[in-house]
Amino acid sequence: MVVDSGGISQGTANTAQQWAVPFALTPGKKYQAQVRVSDGTDWSAWSNIGWLITNRPPTATMLVPGGTQANPTVFNAVRPTLQWSQSDPDAGTQFSYFQIQITNESNTVMIVDSGQYYQGSWASTGSWTVNQDLPAGQKLQVWVRVFDGYVWSSYSPKTWMYINRAPTGTIAIQPSTVYQNDDVTVTIVPTDPDGDAVNIQVESSIDGGTYQTIYTASAIPSGTTKAFMMLDVPQGSYTLRLTLTDPLGASYQTLLSFTAHELQTWGYVRHTPQWEINRQNYNAAHPGNTRGPMVFWAGERLMVAADVTNTGTATVASTVTAKLLGPGTSVGLSSANRVNWSGELWDKEFDQLADGLYTVRFTTVWSNGYIQTYDVPITIKNKMYSFLVTQLRD
């Protein structure tokens, strides 16, 4: 026996009566109850037994999102995972169901109603991944209620969220094959799935060095093509880092790598065919005092040639010249393919050259404005007439 009211006077003719238990019953425990009444003379028999259980309602509170209307929680997915806390003053509660509702900012449109969704959980928190795409670019309200097996909680206070997806974009260069001193056009196309304008930043790293910002642009509409030029790029390995950021701070980053290849010139100085024969005949006649292929008699015509990088691009050698430093005599070389160049370097004063070391300098001017030189050392030893006189004597 937990409670016996004893005989309590009613003093009323009403057919329906109520009585408040004068102390707290144990929460969650089942009880039997029956009643009898007196007409002032005699008591009725005991009524049938009624059963009752004490149960206090649970409470639910949204955790994620937890934003306000002024500062909503931002998600980058259209199907975010929502979280809430759930509690019950009665111990040992299993939360059997939850229900989440999501409405628009003005609370005039029901966007998602999960319905009574089974969870069967004793945990103090719950979560649910929204099972349909939420609209992006607008504020949304959300609340939750939970069921403890007997009664539903009230809906939680509403919290606010906002779906903001990160932008994406592309970065490309032209030409696709780059040589040193080329002008490179960098093209960027930002795309924002929510239609936001984005900020653009491009950084460059050369040969693995520190990134340096080389281009920025602000509030560029989604889908707009932007381009800038990298002028006279030095030789090296480049990594371009593109960062796109929308007004809410969601960002996208991608890398593009390319190499600015080296342009090269190789120069050669040779004897004329006849003087190469003369050199070999001289060596045969003077085995103890031979002349190497880069030793010339003063007065010889110098056969000059150069090979340059075959780029396969619009960057080609515009001119190649050869110059004998000292006297300063130079000649422009000719080419049928802009890769292999040749010519003859000679001046009537060459027979007056003193013995010693000289330099033939090849200078290539490339179509992109790059200028490079290549030096070939040669030796002048004896005058050509001394060889001819010796041949006549022999």
Steps between C-alpha positions, in 0.01 A plus 500: 500500500663826386214744560170471686308826492282394791147629511496850352186708492392609154183691582399525134238359272731496198527166327867543410764553766878536521763477769865599503747252642653688795863394431718412200471154357809325376560603136460223246336257739163338434224535760149356556217723613139437611243708674185467711246766603260552788151648486524597862341180620685220328806441279496372148699199398856567372515596135686307234879539507646767275867508408723809471866581445672823588697655212644846453550632146848502339682808372682552168741778396663554161881492512591509130396734359521733793496830312277799531312683228772765495781244507376165366711185503650456153508156337684423177280202411138501389436195719662594831507287812296655781555433873300557814509423871221301663434458870230365728451561872398137532800267519562223249307658213530355154422765241303311244420770239600847389348746257688785328342779300679754279329813369596803299614825660150643525363170633241489222623193314568155646811387316570171683298304754674180604178358640511283812840343442604200711827526691471250791780667693601544864762760397483859614557624146349413166587572139337478161625565148239688301363263235433755228684798356448825687486828308830689502548871537223567753446488875310200636340428839513159670361343816462152649286306742552153653275223632585306817258217435213670680492864404658741255715786614418850393676614184839649581570870453571566134855542375623630166718369220619596154616276215806641328691282258863571418591635158704308246697612199757431234841647423685457172799649318578587140726397338487152642876458441701788643858613442697753698408862434162401353191698595253260663126569505329359809123446471268445797131408493339503849169319553282528809211251533303757702558777245720705733766738374845379603842640579798370304859464616783347297837430660816379330786285626819462293716191544325408824551840662262712704165588346461862394169660402502600133131573435182585690146592398194572715127431466525317169160361386476124474592376153696814405833438325794697637849507351835659570853469363827388648758692297850384406490197728845382608605142452378272778228275636183686596204410720199729487261480796146620433278588797133592453302635796129585520348775718443259792857376498450163328804441281644279229865448418676328212853485358637529147862416422704578191864538400658793320755304297848625428585646159843394382753584230799285405765663279766338284807638317654282230756517222394517139517155338828591330663640810389195699690293245796737536491460881500123473787508246695730732450264792615209288815689411560626854405220738682668785324835452142425400221755477163429667167561325456833683840635389481724193748679278459875484306585188286183492132533433315384810204274431251575778184309586250490784224270615221640718216343697229357280208615713211383285318816611465857377822583683778477238841649437455823304869563428832337576827689451863401544764756599875471538574696814795731476482595134122519540421342166152344498269318264133413506432129461229358279256216562229318309332365812595752778672217686822438305695812403819548300723763342856608424694741719784675319661834448791596277686614811488152654847431360627769736374323813772444755555158647293435812166400648182651351129462562221455246180613667166373371200718585144372462204735510180307566153599385392553863774759547746277684866555404769246577864449409725201456879535486737275307874544566738465205878537461675694225845359432714603204386664184346300222768619258767327704325172439459576130868591462599182676279301263661671195845424631412141555 
